[in-house]
Amino acid sequence: MSTRELVVLGTAGAVPTRRRNHNGYLLRWDGQGVLFDPGEGTQRQMAHAGASATELNWLCVTHFHGDHSLGVPGIVQRLGRDAVPHDVHAVYPAQGTEYWERLRYATSYYGSPSLVEHPVSGPGETLQGNGFTLTALPLDHSIPTYGYRLAEPDSRTFLPAKLREHGISGAAIRALPGPLLEECSAPRPGQKVAFVMDTRLCDNIFELADGVDMLIIESTFLDSETDQAHERGHLTARQAGEVARTCGVKILVLTHFSERYAEREDHLFTEQAAFPGSVLAHDLDRIALPARRTDS
């Protein structure tokens, strides 16, 4: 059975705490691994989560602030040390290429990982993955920052009752003519995941999050620091909830919390988001995507 889940490796903002590591989010998608924003300590967090470098196929960096990228050297070096045999696609803002190069070659290391680099620029672009597309769109932060949207194409699923009604089975199912195919199957929307970090509210957040099954989004501040959030290029939990409601999101994952908040204040993030499908992320959580649906 295919696995589609988010493994949360870290949930802190700029400063890690005793209970929150720097950022790190591993999306497991049908045997593929998409790692978003590996902050400092991500390699060790992967070990705690039972994740390995060999399952990584994509490495996506939203921007080059340390809490979102200081784990890159360890991940790259681990790819080499473990002799990962397949290509790993690295996506990052083209305007941060200088920082990418510094991180990729931060030290001498063993092995030669096969990294396929995709620096994105301008209005962004869409890359083709194995069974999905990955779209990068610019956000509104203090330095060039991109959000990501992973989207599976729409398809159709067969309706067993209709197939039995027409006496269709076996190989004949795959050879159904157009009208009969329409009658014996139903549209199956592809699943979608959006990843949004470090940004003020902007149009591209809503484009990335539109109709997604899971939105992983920063909620660095509570309402009491709304002005500071805007000044520093961040979102509040309430704003994250507004995005989820407007976009018809199914699961809202709140993360990237400022170190100023004590554990006893955790409940305020979900309360202020006021979204029934919200999840307050904790390090090493595993959050499954919702069950795939059929439009019948």
ABEGO torsion letter per residue (X at the ends): XBBBBBBBABABBABBBAABBBBEBBBBBGGBBBBBGBBBGAAAAAAAAGBBAAABABBBBABABAAAAAAAAAAAAAAAAAGBABBBBBBBBAAAAAAAAAAAAABBBBEBBBBBBBBBBEAEBBBBBBGBBBBBBBBBBABBBBBBBBBBBBBBBBBAAAAAAAGBBEAAAAABBAAAAAAABBBBBBBBBBBBBGBBBBAAAAAAABGBABBBBBBABBAAAAAAAAAAGBBBAAAAAAAAAAAGBABBBBBGBBAABBAAAAAAAAAAAGBAABBBBBBGBBBBBBBBBBBX
